[in-house]
Amino acid sequence: MTDIKPLSERIEIIPRKKIEDSRGWFLKAITGKEQGLPEHTGEIYTVYSKDGSSRGGHYHKEATEWFTLLIGKSRLELKDVRTNELMTIDLDAEKPGTIVIPPYVAHRFDAINNIPFLVLAYTDKLYHSNDTIPLGI
């Protein structure tokens, strides 16, 4: 067992950047570029909304996203940009579930009763500005 390096030499701490604005914050937990990941890994990130702010309001041409509400309540507004079909899903962290959003479906999370919320998300594609198209829902 003496061949094992100490933890201080085996554990990696990766600094992260929290992007904040008046609505809350956004933080990528996995960017998909970390060493030691499988050949294909997307991004894992969190989205926090404070004071009843909405988050999202866009769609992707290529990326699929998985969203799980961790804290609070949120109304998820969806719109298929090809058919204009609308859908609303009320989310509650006390009744956890993961919502899978395919490409060409615009999505926006709205706070319910101004209660802050926290979402954990995964996307199968690394971020590229050409794949994030703003759209008011």
N, CA, C and O atoms as CSV, one atom per row, in Angstrom:
chain,resi,resn,atom,element,x,y,z
A,1,MET,N,N,0.805,-1.199,0.000
A,1,MET,CA,C,0.000,0.000,0.000
A,1,MET,C,C,0.845,1.258,0.000
A,1,MET,O,O,0.308,2.346,-0.207
A,2,THR,N,N,2.101,1.157,0.216
A,2,THR,CA,C,2.951,2.345,0.236
A,2,THR,C,C,3.134,2.948,-1.146
A,2,THR,O,O,3.663,4.053,-1.267
A,3,ASP,N,N,2.699,2.233,-2.212
A,3,ASP,CA,C,2.826,2.756,-3.575
A,3,ASP,C,C,1.721,3.755,-3.912
A,3,ASP,O,O,1.784,4.422,-4.945
A,4,ILE,N,N,0.726,3.861,-3.062
A,4,ILE,CA,C,-0.396,4.758,-3.335
A,4,ILE,C,C,-0.014,6.175,-2.937
A,4,ILE,O,O,0.420,6.422,-1.812
A,5,LYS,N,N,-0.183,7.107,-3.882
A,5,LYS,CA,C,0.125,8.515,-3.626
A,5,LYS,C,C,-0.872,9.078,-2.619
A,5,LYS,O,O,-2.000,8.594,-2.527
A,6,PRO,N,N,-0.464,10.097,-1.864
A,6,PRO,CA,C,-1.397,10.732,-0.921
A,6,PRO,C,C,-2.561,11.385,-1.678
A,6,PRO,O,O,-2.444,11.733,-2.853
A,7,LEU,N,N,-3.666,11.536,-0.982
A,7,LEU,CA,C,-4.842,12.154,-1.586
A,7,LEU,C,C,-4.529,13.515,-2.191
A,7,LEU,O,O,-5.060,13.850,-3.250
A,8,SER,N,N,-3.688,14.300,-1.550
A,8,SER,CA,C,-3.368,15.641,-2.049
A,8,SER,C,C,-2.756,15.598,-3.448
A,8,SER,O,O,-2.763,16.604,-4.158
A,9,GLU,N,N,-2.225,14.438,-3.851
A,9,GLU,CA,C,-1.653,14.287,-5.182
A,9,GLU,C,C,-2.620,13.592,-6.148
A,9,GLU,O,O,-2.370,13.551,-7.352
A,10,ARG,N,N,-3.717,13.050,-5.624
A,10,ARG,CA,C,-4.655,12.317,-6.477
A,10,ARG,C,C,-5.978,13.036,-6.688
A,10,ARG,O,O,-6.712,12.719,-7.625
A,11,ILE,N,N,-6.288,13.990,-5.840
A,11,ILE,CA,C,-7.561,14.702,-5.941
A,11,ILE,C,C,-7.335,15.994,-6.709
A,11,ILE,O,O,-6.397,16.741,-6.432
A,12,GLU,N,N,-8.204,16.246,-7.675
A,12,GLU,CA,C,-8.113,17.462,-8.486
A,12,GLU,C,C,-9.265,18.387,-8.119
A,12,GLU,O,O,-10.416,17.958,-8.041
A,13,ILE,N,N,-8.955,19.636,-7.899
A,13,ILE,CA,C,-9.964,20.661,-7.650
A,13,ILE,C,C,-9.990,21.562,-8.876
A,13,ILE,O,O,-8.992,22.202,-9.205
A,14,ILE,N,N,-11.122,21.608,-9.544
A,14,ILE,CA,C,-11.253,22.382,-10.774
A,14,ILE,C,C,-12.038,23.659,-10.459
A,14,ILE,O,O,-13.216,23.577,-10.112
A,15,PRO,N,N,-11.419,24.822,-10.571
A,15,PRO,CA,C,-12.152,26.072,-10.344
A,15,PRO,C,C,-13.293,26.224,-11.350
A,15,PRO,O,O,-13.148,25.847,-12.513
A,16,ARG,N,N,-14.409,26.766,-10.915
A,16,ARG,CA,C,-15.563,26.999,-11.767
A,16,ARG,C,C,-15.942,28.463,-11.727
A,16,ARG,O,O,-15.624,29.177,-10.777
A,17,LYS,N,N,-16.623,28.900,-12.771
A,17,LYS,CA,C,-17.055,30.290,-12.871
A,17,LYS,C,C,-18.572,30.355,-12.719
A,17,LYS,O,O,-19.307,29.750,-13.500
A,18,LYS,N,N,-19.026,31.078,-11.727
A,18,LYS,CA,C,-20.458,31.298,-11.532
A,18,LYS,C,C,-20.820,32.588,-12.258
A,18,LYS,O,O,-20.225,33.637,-12.010
A,19,ILE,N,N,-21.798,32.504,-13.158
A,19,ILE,CA,C,-22.248,33.670,-13.912
A,19,ILE,C,C,-23.515,34.180,-13.245
A,19,ILE,O,O,-24.532,33.487,-13.214
A,20,GLU,N,N,-23.450,35.402,-12.708
A,20,GLU,CA,C,-24.586,35.954,-11.974
A,20,GLU,C,C,-25.154,37.177,-12.678
A,20,GLU,O,O,-24.419,37.943,-13.301
A,21,ASP,N,N,-26.452,37.353,-12.577
A,21,ASP,CA,C,-27.100,38.587,-12.992
A,21,ASP,C,C,-28.288,38.823,-12.061
A,21,ASP,O,O,-28.430,38.129,-11.054
A,22,SER,N,N,-29.125,39.773,-12.382
A,22,SER,CA,C,-30.216,40.134,-11.477
A,22,SER,C,C,-31.239,39.019,-11.297
A,22,SER,O,O,-32.001,39.044,-10.331
A,23,ARG,N,N,-31.279,38.025,-12.215
A,23,ARG,CA,C,-32.261,36.940,-12.133
A,23,ARG,C,C,-31.818,35.804,-11.235
A,23,ARG,O,O,-32.656,35.059,-10.726
A,24,GLY,N,N,-30.511,35.653,-11.027
A,24,GLY,CA,C,-29.982,34.524,-10.265
A,24,GLY,C,C,-28.591,34.181,-10.757
A,24,GLY,O,O,-27.783,35.073,-11.014
A,25,TRP,N,N,-28.302,32.871,-10.892
A,25,TRP,CA,C,-26.973,32.473,-11.360
A,25,TRP,C,C,-27.022,31.197,-12.172
A,25,TRP,O,O,-28.026,30.486,-12.204
A,26,PHE,N,N,-25.891,30.927,-12.837
A,26,PHE,CA,C,-25.703,29.774,-13.717
A,26,PHE,C,C,-24.304,29.253,-13.445
A,26,PHE,O,O,-23.355,30.034,-13.380
A,27,LEU,N,N,-24.162,27.936,-13.283
A,27,LEU,CA,C,-22.858,27.353,-12.957
A,27,LEU,C,C,-22.721,26.010,-13.650
A,27,LEU,O,O,-23.558,25.126,-13.465
A,28,LYS,N,N,-21.657,25.847,-14.457
A,28,LYS,CA,C,-21.388,24.555,-15.094
A,28,LYS,C,C,-20.585,23.696,-14.122
A,28,LYS,O,O,-19.517,24.097,-13.658
A,29,ALA,N,N,-21.115,22.501,-13.817
A,29,ALA,CA,C,-20.405,21.558,-12.952
A,29,ALA,C,C,-19.456,20.693,-13.775
A,29,ALA,O,O,-18.372,20.350,-13.304
A,30,ILE,N,N,-19.845,20.340,-14.982
A,30,ILE,CA,C,-19.013,19.598,-15.931
A,30,ILE,C,C,-19.111,20.331,-17.259
A,30,ILE,O,O,-20.215,20.576,-17.746
A,31,THR,N,N,-17.976,20.686,-17.854
A,31,THR,CA,C,-17.984,21.385,-19.140
A,31,THR,C,C,-17.838,20.431,-20.308
A,31,THR,O,O,-18.031,20.829,-21.457
A,32,GLY,N,N,-17.496,19.163,-20.035
A,32,GLY,CA,C,-17.265,18.194,-21.090
A,32,GLY,C,C,-15.830,18.181,-21.582
A,32,GLY,O,O,-15.472,17.372,-22.438
A,33,LYS,N,N,-15.007,19.070,-21.046
A,33,LYS,CA,C,-13.606,19.174,-21.472
A,33,LYS,C,C,-12.635,18.670,-20.408
A,33,LYS,O,O,-11.421,18.761,-20.592
A,34,GLU,N,N,-13.152,18.139,-19.298
A,34,GLU,CA,C,-12.301,17.664,-18.216
A,34,GLU,C,C,-11.542,16.413,-18.641
A,34,GLU,O,O,-12.037,15.605,-19.427
A,35,GLN,N,N,-10.333,16.268,-18.106
A,35,GLN,CA,C,-9.541,15.070,-18.378
A,35,GLN,C,C,-10.188,13.865,-17.702
A,35,GLN,O,O,-10.765,13.989,-16.622
A,36,GLY,N,N,-10.091,12.708,-18.336
A,36,GLY,CA,C,-10.581,11.474,-17.747
A,36,GLY,C,C,-12.036,11.170,-18.014
A,36,GLY,O,O,-12.542,10.149,-17.549
A,37,LEU,N,N,-12.740,12.042,-18.765
A,37,LEU,CA,C,-14.138,11.776,-19.100
A,37,LEU,C,C,-14.220,10.757,-20.226
A,37,LEU,O,O,-13.252,10.569,-20.963
A,38,PRO,N,N,-15.365,10.100,-20.364
A,38,PRO,CA,C,-15.539,9.211,-21.512
A,38,PRO,C,C,-15.373,9.998,-22.816
A,38,PRO,O,O,-15.331,11.228,-22.809
A,39,GLU,N,N,-15.280,9.281,-23.917
A,39,GLU,CA,C,-15.052,9.922,-25.216
A,39,GLU,C,C,-16.061,11.031,-25.492
A,39,GLU,O,O,-15.699,12.090,-26.004
A,40,HIS,N,N,-17.320,10.791,-25.155
A,40,HIS,CA,C,-18.317,11.845,-25.345
A,40,HIS,C,C,-19.009,12.149,-24.019
A,40,HIS,O,O,-19.601,11.271,-23.391
A,41,THR,N,N,-18.921,13.377,-23.622
A,41,THR,CA,C,-19.627,13.859,-22.446
A,41,THR,C,C,-20.146,15.249,-22.776
A,41,THR,O,O,-19.435,16.055,-23.378
A,42,GLY,N,N,-21.358,15.527,-22.393
A,42,GLY,CA,C,-21.905,16.861,-22.580
A,42,GLY,C,C,-21.529,17.741,-21.403
A,42,GLY,O,O,-20.443,17.608,-20.840
A,43,GLU,N,N,-22.425,18.634,-21.035
A,43,GLU,CA,C,-22.203,19.552,-19.921
A,43,GLU,C,C,-23.231,19.287,-18.838
A,43,GLU,O,O,-24.378,18.946,-19.125
A,44,ILE,N,N,-22.810,19.447,-17.586
A,44,ILE,CA,C,-23.710,19.389,-16.442
A,44,ILE,C,C,-23.645,20.766,-15.791
A,44,ILE,O,O,-22.564,21.284,-15.510
A,45,TYR,N,N,-24.818,21.351,-15.557
A,45,TYR,CA,C,-24.821,22.695,-14.998
A,45,TYR,C,C,-26.046,22.901,-14.113
A,45,TYR,O,O,-26.990,22.111,-14.131
A,46,THR,N,N,-26.005,23.976,-13.346
A,46,THR,CA,C,-27.135,24.349,-12.509
A,46,THR,C,C,-27.637,25.716,-12.942
A,46,THR,O,O,-26.881,26.543,-13.452
A,47,VAL,N,N,-28.913,25.935,-12.731
A,47,VAL,CA,C,-29.534,27.229,-13.005
A,47,VAL,C,C,-30.312,27.620,-11.762
A,47,VAL,O,O,-31.180,26.876,-11.304
A,48,TYR,N,N,-30.002,28.786,-11.218
A,48,TYR,CA,C,-30.674,29.280,-10.021
A,48,TYR,C,C,-31.436,30.543,-10.373
A,48,TYR,O,O,-30.910,31.419,-11.060
A,49,SER,N,N,-32.663,30.641,-9.911
A,49,SER,CA,C,-33.467,31.831,-10.122
A,49,SER,C,C,-33.892,32.393,-8.781
A,49,SER,O,O,-34.384,31.668,-7.916
A,50,LYS,N,N,-33.701,33.669,-8.621
A,50,LYS,CA,C,-34.132,34.320,-7.391
A,50,LYS,C,C,-35.228,35.338,-7.710
A,50,LYS,O,O,-35.336,35.803,-8.845
A,51,ASP,N,N,-36.010,35.670,-6.742
A,51,ASP,CA,C,-36.994,36.750,-6.845
A,51,ASP,C,C,-37.967,36.603,-8.000
A,51,ASP,O,O,-38.376,37.606,-8.585
A,52,GLY,N,N,-38.348,35.388,-8.342
A,52,GLY,CA,C,-39.368,35.193,-9.360
A,52,GLY,C,C,-38.920,35.384,-10.791
A,52,GLY,O,O,-39.761,35.522,-11.679
A,53,SER,N,N,-37.649,35.397,-11.038
A,53,SER,CA,C,-37.147,35.599,-12.393
A,53,SER,C,C,-37.310,34.349,-13.246
A,53,SER,O,O,-37.290,33.225,-12.743
A,54,SER,N,N,-37.472,34.568,-14.548
A,54,SER,CA,C,-37.533,33.468,-15.507
A,54,SER,C,C,-36.125,33.155,-15.995
A,54,SER,O,O,-35.265,34.035,-16.045
A,55,ARG,N,N,-35.899,31.903,-16.354
A,55,ARG,CA,C,-34.605,31.477,-16.887
A,55,ARG,C,C,-34.849,30.683,-18.161
A,55,ARG,O,O,-35.836,29.955,-18.264
A,56,GLY,N,N,-33.965,30.819,-19.115
A,56,GLY,CA,C,-34.087,30.114,-20.381
A,56,GLY,C,C,-34.640,31.042,-21.435
A,56,GLY,O,O,-34.154,32.160,-21.610
A,57,GLY,N,N,-35.665,30.575,-22.145
A,57,GLY,CA,C,-36.251,31.372,-23.219
A,57,GLY,C,C,-35.474,31.208,-24.523
A,57,GLY,O,O,-35.179,32.186,-25.211
A,58,HIS,N,N,-35.149,29.965,-24.850
A,58,HIS,CA,C,-34.394,29.677,-26.074
A,58,HIS,C,C,-34.650,28.225,-26.496
A,58,HIS,O,O,-35.308,27.460,-25.790
A,59,TYR,N,N,-34.112,27.873,-27.659
A,59,TYR,CA,C,-34.151,26.481,-28.091
A,59,TYR,C,C,-32.814,26.136,-28.732
A,59,TYR,O,O,-31.985,27.009,-28.990
A,60,HIS,N,N,-32.623,24.843,-28.984
A,60,HIS,CA,C,-31.396,24.349,-29.598
A,60,HIS,C,C,-31.740,23.587,-30.867
A,60,HIS,O,O,-32.746,22.878,-30.917
A,61,LYS,N,N,-30.910,23.730,-31.891
A,61,LYS,CA,C,-31.099,22.993,-33.141
A,61,LYS,C,C,-30.523,21.584,-33.034
A,61,LYS,O,O,-30.963,20.682,-33.745
A,62,GLU,N,N,-29.541,21.386,-32.148
A,62,GLU,CA,C,-28.877,20.090,-32.042
A,62,GLU,C,C,-28.955,19.466,-30.648
A,62,GLU,O,O,-29.149,18.256,-30.530
A,63,ALA,N,N,-28.812,20.251,-29.618
A,63,ALA,CA,C,-28.685,19.717,-28.256
A,63,ALA,C,C,-30.011,19.224,-27.694
A,63,ALA,O,O,-31.066,19.814,-27.926
A,64,THR,N,N,-29.926,18.120,-26.944
A,64,THR,CA,C,-31.018,17.644,-26.096
A,64,THR,C,C,-30.603,17.960,-24.668
A,64,THR,O,O,-29.432,17.827,-24.313
A,65,GLU,N,N,-31.570,18.380,-23.841
A,65,GLU,CA,C,-31.265,18.724,-22.451
A,65,GLU,C,C,-32.175,17.954,-21.508
A,65,GLU,O,O,-33.336,17.682,-21.817
A,66,TRP,N,N,-31.618,17.606,-20.344
A,66,TRP,CA,C,-32.333,16.929,-19.267
A,66,TRP,C,C,-32.352,17.889,-18.082
A,66,TRP,O,O,-31.298,18.383,-17.682
A,67,PHE,N,N,-33.523,18.165,-17.513
A,67,PHE,CA,C,-33.664,19.107,-16.409
A,67,PHE,C,C,-34.326,18.425,-15.211
A,67,PHE,O,O,-35.325,17.720,-15.362
A,68,THR,N,N,-33.760,18.641,-14.021
A,68,THR,CA,C,-34.338,18.151,-12.781
A,68,THR,C,C,-34.400,19.319,-11.794
A,68,THR,O,O,-33.374,19.914,-11.463
A,69,LEU,N,N,-35.596,19.639,-11.331
A,69,LEU,CA,C,-35.762,20.701,-10.349
A,69,LEU,C,C,-35.320,20.170,-8.987
A,69,LEU,O,O,-35.837,19.156,-8.518
A,70,LEU,N,N,-34.365,20.851,-8.350
A,70,LEU,CA,C,-33.836,20.408,-7.061
A,70,LEU,C,C,-34.441,21.146,-5.873
A,70,LEU,O,O,-34.647,20.562,-4.809
A,71,ILE,N,N,-34.724,22.434,-6.060
A,71,ILE,CA,C,-35.246,23.277,-4.977
A,71,ILE,C,C,-36.356,24.152,-5.530
A,71,ILE,O,O,-36.218,24.723,-6.612
A,72,GLY,N,N,-37.451,24.260,-4.799
A,72,GLY,CA,C,-38.525,25.181,-5.142
A,72,GLY,C,C,-39.577,24.607,-6.061
A,72,GLY,O,O,-39.765,23.395,-6.162
A,73,LYS,N,N,-40.258,25.527,-6.731
A,73,LYS,CA,C,-41.291,25.188,-7.706
A,73,LYS,C,C,-41.031,26.030,-8.949
A,73,LYS,O,O,-40.504,27.140,-8.868
A,74,SER,N,N,-41.409,25.484,-10.093
A,74,SER,CA,C,-41.221,26.219,-11.336
A,74,SER,C,C,-42.247,25.762,-12.360
A,74,SER,O,O,-42.674,24.607,-12.371
A,75,ARG,N,N,-42.625,26.682,-13.205
A,75,ARG,CA,C,-43.490,26.355,-14.347
A,75,ARG,C,C,-42.592,26.336,-15.576
A,75,ARG,O,O,-41.923,27.323,-15.883
A,76,LEU,N,N,-42.582,25.208,-16.274
A,76,LEU,CA,C,-41.775,25.053,-17.471
A,76,LEU,C,C,-42.677,25.269,-18.685
A,76,LEU,O,O,-43.604,24.498,-18.936
A,77,GLU,N,N,-42.386,26.333,-19.429
A,77,GLU,CA,C,-43.138,26.655,-20.639
A,77,GLU,C,C,-42.366,26.104,-21.833
A,77,GLU,O,O,-41.168,26.353,-21.973
A,78,LEU,N,N,-43.058,25.351,-22.695
A,78,LEU,CA,C,-42.435,24.713,-23.849
A,78,LEU,C,C,-43.162,25.115,-25.128
A,78,LEU,O,O,-44.378,25.309,-25.137
A,79,LYS,N,N,-42.382,25.236,-26.216
A,79,LYS,CA,C,-42.976,25.525,-27.516
A,79,LYS,C,C,-42.157,24.828,-28.596
A,79,LYS,O,O,-40.955,25.060,-28.723
A,80,ASP,N,N,-42.820,23.972,-29.373
A,80,ASP,CA,C,-42.170,23.362,-30.526
A,80,ASP,C,C,-42.101,24.443,-31.605
A,80,ASP,O,O,-43.135,24.894,-32.097
A,81,VAL,N,N,-40.897,24.856,-31.971
A,81,VAL,CA,C,-40.758,25.979,-32.903
A,81,VAL,C,C,-41.134,25.599,-34.331
A,81,VAL,O,O,-41.301,26.475,-35.179
A,82,ARG,N,N,-41.269,24.309,-34.605
A,82,ARG,CA,C,-41.654,23.875,-35.959
A,82,ARG,C,C,-43.162,23.782,-36.113
A,82,ARG,O,O,-43.686,24.042,-37.196
A,83,THR,N,N,-43.877,23.413,-35.042
A,83,THR,CA,C,-45.333,23.239,-35.132
A,83,THR,C,C,-46.115,24.302,-34.352
A,83,THR,O,O,-47.332,24.415,-34.498
A,84,ASN,N,N,-45.404,25.086,-33.515
A,84,ASN,CA,C,-46.008,26.078,-32.617
A,84,ASN,C,C,-46.846,25.463,-31.501
A,84,ASN,O,O,-47.579,26.178,-30.818
A,85,GLU,N,N,-46.748,24.138,-31.303
A,85,GLU,CA,C,-47.457,23.495,-30.196
A,85,GLU,C,C,-46.882,23.990,-28.871
A,85,GLU,O,O,-45.665,24.087,-28.707
A,86,LEU,N,N,-47.774,24.304,-27.926
A,86,LEU,CA,C,-47.383,24.783,-26.600
A,86,LEU,C,C,-47.677,23.720,-25.553
A,86,LEU,O,O,-48.609,22.928,-25.695
A,87,MET,N,N,-46.863,23.714,-24.492
A,87,MET,CA,C,-47.087,22.795,-23.368
A,87,MET,C,C,-46.552,23.467,-22.115
A,87,MET,O,O,-45.542,24.169,-22.165
A,88,THR,N,N,-47.227,23.254,-20.992
A,88,THR,CA,C,-46.793,23.774,-19.703
A,88,THR,C,C,-46.694,22.622,-18.719
A,88,THR,O,O,-47.594,21.787,-18.636
A,89,ILE,N,N,-45.590,22.579,-17.971
A,89,ILE,CA,C,-45.406,21.551,-16.950
A,89,ILE,C,C,-45.091,22.259,-15.638
A,89,ILE,O,O,-44.131,23.026,-15.567
A,90,ASP,N,N,-45.888,22.011,-14.596
A,90,ASP,CA,C,-45.585,22.542,-13.269
A,90,ASP,C,C,-44.665,21.563,-12.556
A,90,ASP,O,O,-44.977,20.379,-12.428
A,91,LEU,N,N,-43.535,22.069,-12.098
A,91,LEU,CA,C,-42.527,21.258,-11.418
A,91,LEU,C,C,-42.484,21.610,-9.945
A,91,LEU,O,O,-42.666,22.768,-9.567
A,92,ASP,N,N,-42.243,20.607,-9.116
A,92,ASP,CA,C,-42.149,20.788,-7.677
A,92,ASP,C,C,-41.018,19.889,-7.186
A,92,ASP,O,O,-41.029,18.682,-7.427
A,93,ALA,N,N,-40.051,20.477,-6.501
A,93,ALA,CA,C,-38.902,19.701,-6.014
A,93,ALA,C,C,-39.327,18.600,-5.051
A,93,ALA,O,O,-38.587,17.634,-4.860
A,94,GLU,N,N,-40.504,18.725,-4.440
A,94,GLU,CA,C,-41.002,17.698,-3.531
A,94,GLU,C,C,-41.518,16.476,-4.291
A,94,GLU,O,O,-41.730,15.417,-3.701
A,95,LYS,N,N,-41.717,16.627,-5.593
A,95,LYS,CA,C,-42.157,15.528,-6.457
A,95,LYS,C,C,-41.171,15.441,-7.617
A,95,LYS,O,O,-41.514,15.803,-8.743
A,96,PRO,N,N,-39.943,14.964,-7.360
A,96,PRO,CA,C,-38.878,15.051,-8.360
A,96,PRO,C,C,-39.146,14.242,-9.625
A,96,PRO,O,O,-39.765,13.178,-9.600
A,97,GLY,N,N,-38.661,14.786,-10.710
A,97,GLY,CA,C,-38.730,14.139,-12.007
A,97,GLY,C,C,-37.771,14.848,-12.933
A,97,GLY,O,O,-37.393,15.994,-12.689
A,98,THR,N,N,-37.378,14.173,-13.992
A,98,THR,CA,C,-36.474,14.758,-14.970
A,98,THR,C,C,-37.224,14.948,-16.280
A,98,THR,O,O,-37.878,14.029,-16.774
A,99,ILE,N,N,-37.124,16.135,-16.830
A,99,ILE,CA,C,-37.780,16.478,-18.082
A,99,ILE,C,C,-36.719,16.464,-19.183
A,99,ILE,O,O,-35.671,17.095,-19.042
A,100,VAL,N,N,-36.982,15.751,-20.269
A,100,VAL,CA,C,-36.060,15.676,-21.402
A,100,VAL,C,C,-36.614,16.559,-22.518
A,100,VAL,O,O,-37.742,16.375,-22.976
A,101,ILE,N,N,-35.791,17.526,-22.945
A,101,ILE,CA,C,-36.204,18.490,-23.966
A,101,ILE,C,C,-35.400,18.226,-25.239
A,101,ILE,O,O,-34.184,18.420,-25.244
A,102,PRO,N,N,-36.055,17.788,-26.321
A,102,PRO,CA,C,-35.342,17.524,-27.568
A,102,PRO,C,C,-35.048,18.825,-28.331
A,102,PRO,O,O,-35.541,19.890,-27.958
A,103,PRO,N,N,-34.250,18.736,-29.393
A,103,PRO,CA,C,-33.993,19.914,-30.224
A,103,PRO,C,C,-35.291,20.519,-30.767
A,103,PRO,O,O,-36.298,19.827,-30.915
A,104,TYR,N,N,-35.249,21.795,-31.054
A,104,TYR,CA,C,-36.350,22.569,-31.631
A,104,TYR,C,C,-37.532,22.753,-30.691
A,104,TYR,O,O,-38.632,23.085,-31.132
A,105,VAL,N,N,-37.310,22.538,-29.392
A,105,VAL,CA,C,-38.348,22.831,-28.409
A,105,VAL,C,C,-37.826,23.951,-27.507
A,105,VAL,O,O,-36.910,23.755,-26.708
A,106,ALA,N,N,-38.434,25.125,-27.660
A,106,ALA,CA,C,-38.057,26.270,-26.820
A,106,ALA,C,C,-38.518,25.994,-25.397
A,106,ALA,O,O,-39.554,25.366,-25.181
A,107,HIS,N,N,-37.739,26.467,-24.430
A,107,HIS,CA,C,-38.048,26.199,-23.034
A,107,HIS,C,C,-37.691,27.396,-22.169
A,107,HIS,O,O,-36.688,28.075,-22.388
A,108,ARG,N,N,-38.552,27.636,-21.167
A,108,ARG,CA,C,-38.342,28.720,-20.205
A,108,ARG,C,C,-38.891,28.264,-18.863
A,108,ARG,O,O,-40.010,27.758,-18.775
A,109,PHE,N,N,-38.094,28.448,-17.824
A,109,PHE,CA,C,-38.507,28.150,-16.457
A,109,PHE,C,C,-38.977,29.443,-15.805
A,109,PHE,O,O,-38.255,30.439,-15.798
A,110,ASP,N,N,-40.188,29.424,-15.258
A,110,ASP,CA,C,-40.737,30.572,-14.546
A,110,ASP,C,C,-40.930,30.202,-13.088
A,110,ASP,O,O,-41.421,29.116,-12.778
A,111,ALA,N,N,-40.547,31.095,-12.194
A,111,ALA,CA,C,-40.775,30.879,-10.766
A,111,ALA,C,C,-42.275,30.947,-10.494
A,111,ALA,O,O,-43.005,31.676,-11.166
A,112,ILE,N,N,-42.719,30.190,-9.511
A,112,ILE,CA,C,-44.112,30.215,-9.077
A,112,ILE,C,C,-44.164,30.958,-7.749
A,112,ILE,O,O,-43.438,30.621,-6.814
A,113,ASN,N,N,-45.032,31.979,-7.667
A,113,ASN,CA,C,-45.200,32.783,-6.454
A,113,ASN,C,C,-43.886,33.401,-5.976
A,113,ASN,O,O,-43.665,33.537,-4.772
A,114,ASN,N,N,-43.019,33.773,-6.911
A,114,ASN,CA,C,-41.738,34.423,-6.586
A,114,ASN,C,C,-40.832,33.578,-5.703
A,114,ASN,O,O,-39.959,34.121,-5.025
A,115,ILE,N,N,-41.021,32.258,-5.695
A,115,ILE,CA,C,-40.179,31.373,-4.893
A,115,ILE,C,C,-38.928,31.031,-5.705
A,115,ILE,O,O,-39.042,30.592,-6.849
A,116,PRO,N,N,-37.739,31.225,-5.131
A,116,PRO,CA,C,-36.513,30.853,-5.848
A,116,PRO,C,C,-36.518,29.366,-6.203
A,116,PRO,O,O,-37.126,28.554,-5.506
A,117,PHE,N,N,-35.841,29.024,-7.285
A,117,PHE,CA,C,-35.724,27.624,-7.660
A,117,PHE,C,C,-34.325,27.319,-8.169
A,117,PHE,O,O,-33.594,28.205,-8.613
A,118,LEU,N,N,-33.970,26.032,-8.093
A,118,LEU,CA,C,-32.664,25.554,-8.540
A,118,LEU,C,C,-32.879,24.333,-9.426
A,118,LEU,O,O,-33.560,23.384,-9.036
A,119,VAL,N,N,-32.293,24.365,-10.623
A,119,VAL,CA,C,-32.425,23.284,-11.596
A,119,VAL,C,C,-31.046,22.678,-11.860
A,119,VAL,O,O,-30.067,23.405,-12.028
A,120,LEU,N,N,-30.972,21.355,-11.896
A,120,LEU,CA,C,-29.778,20.640,-12.340
A,120,LEU,C,C,-30.032,20.230,-13.780
A,120,LEU,O,O,-31.096,19.697,-14.095
A,121,ALA,N,N,-29.064,20.471,-14.658
A,121,ALA,CA,C,-29.272,20.195,-16.076
A,121,ALA,C,C,-28.081,19.474,-16.689
A,121,ALA,O,O,-26.940,19.618,-16.250
A,122,TYR,N,N,-28.388,18.692,-17.722
A,122,TYR,CA,C,-27.364,18.028,-18.528
A,122,TYR,C,C,-27.708,18.274,-19.989
A,122,TYR,O,O,-28.873,18.178,-20.375
A,123,THR,N,N,-26.714,18.589,-20.800
A,123,THR,CA,C,-26.898,18.691,-22.239
A,123,THR,C,C,-25.903,17.772,-22.919
A,123,THR,O,O,-24.758,17.642,-22.484
A,124,ASP,N,N,-26.347,17.139,-23.986
A,124,ASP,CA,C,-25.485,16.171,-24.666
A,124,ASP,C,C,-24.483,16.820,-25.616
A,124,ASP,O,O,-23.664,16.122,-26.212
A,125,LYS,N,N,-24.533,18.125,-25.767
A,125,LYS,CA,C,-23.607,18.858,-26.633
A,125,LYS,C,C,-22.865,19.911,-25.818
A,125,LYS,O,O,-23.423,20.477,-24.878
A,126,LEU,N,N,-21.630,20.172,-26.169
A,126,LEU,CA,C,-20.911,21.274,-25.555
A,126,LEU,C,C,-21.518,22.575,-26.080
A,126,LEU,O,O,-22.024,22.627,-27.200
A,127,TYR,N,N,-21.460,23.623,-25.256
A,127,TYR,CA,C,-22.075,24.897,-25.627
A,127,TYR,C,C,-21.467,25.458,-26.903
A,127,TYR,O,O,-20.248,25.483,-27.074
A,128,HIS,N,N,-22.337,25.903,-27.788
A,128,HIS,CA,C,-21.927,26.638,-28.966
A,128,HIS,C,C,-23.024,27.671,-29.228
A,128,HIS,O,O,-24.202,27.322,-29.299
A,129,SER,N,N,-22.639,28.936,-29.370
A,129,SER,CA,C,-23.617,30.018,-29.505
A,129,SER,C,C,-24.550,29.817,-30.709
A,129,SER,O,O,-25.694,30.270,-30.681
A,130,ASN,N,N,-24.074,29.142,-31.765
A,130,ASN,CA,C,-24.916,28.907,-32.944
A,130,ASN,C,C,-26.048,27.926,-32.664
A,130,ASN,O,O,-26.986,27.834,-33.455
A,131,ASP,N,N,-25.980,27.184,-31.543
A,131,ASP,CA,C,-27.011,26.202,-31.215
A,131,ASP,C,C,-27.953,26.693,-30.122
A,131,ASP,O,O,-28.807,25.931,-29.667
A,132,THR,N,N,-27.822,27.926,-29.698
A,132,THR,CA,C,-28.710,28.493,-28.684
A,132,THR,C,C,-29.414,29.678,-29.304
A,132,THR,O,O,-28.830,30.752,-29.450
A,133,ILE,N,N,-30.680,29.481,-29.673
A,133,ILE,CA,C,-31.438,30.496,-30.380
A,133,ILE,C,C,-32.477,31.103,-29.445
A,133,ILE,O,O,-33.412,30.417,-29.034
A,134,PRO,N,N,-32.324,32.400,-29.101
A,134,PRO,CA,C,-33.292,33.052,-28.201
A,134,PRO,C,C,-34.698,33.040,-28.813
A,134,PRO,O,O,-34.877,33.228,-30.017
A,135,LEU,N,N,-35.676,32.815,-27.949
A,135,LEU,CA,C,-37.057,32.823,-28.403
A,135,LEU,C,C,-37.944,33.115,-27.213
A,135,LEU,O,O,-37.936,32.375,-26.229
A,136,GLY,N,N,-38.707,34.189,-27.297
A,136,GLY,CA,C,-39.684,34.468,-26.261
A,136,GLY,C,C,-40.837,33.487,-26.375
A,136,GLY,O,O,-41.358,33.255,-27.467
A,137,ILE,N,N,-41.229,32.923,-25.269
A,137,ILE,CA,C,-42.344,31.961,-25.277
A,137,ILE,C,C,-43.553,32.651,-24.662
A,137,ILE,O,O,-44.620,32.047,-24.555
